[in-house]
Amino acid sequence: MNANGTLVQGGDFPKGVTGVSHTIKRGIYCIGLDAGIDPTDAIASLTSPDAANGVSTVPNSTDCAAGQAEVDTFILVQGDTNTPGFPLNTVLADGGFTLLVP
């Protein structure tokens, strides 16, 4: 999947995938799956180090319809640059990824 929510050139939807939409929110993609495929079984992998540097699937998504897998791509930023050891935060950013489905 390209960062803009389109398929990589020359590619078709793989077996088990019925479609994809890029939500109006940056970095959130909804992947349609064939009936009987549990969206929580999907695994995402970042394919190119473009704007995003991280990717995850979101179980029980509220941004995507039932039966769809949500994939979020993001960058990591330090929450407070003045406090050593302060945790990193995720900020959604568009990014290309591969989704593996059973």
Protein Blocks (a to p, Z undefined) as FASTA:
>chain_A
ZZkopacehiacdehiabdcddfbehiacddddehiafklpccddfbdcfblcdcddehi
akbcehiacddddddddfblkbghiacdddddddddddddZZ
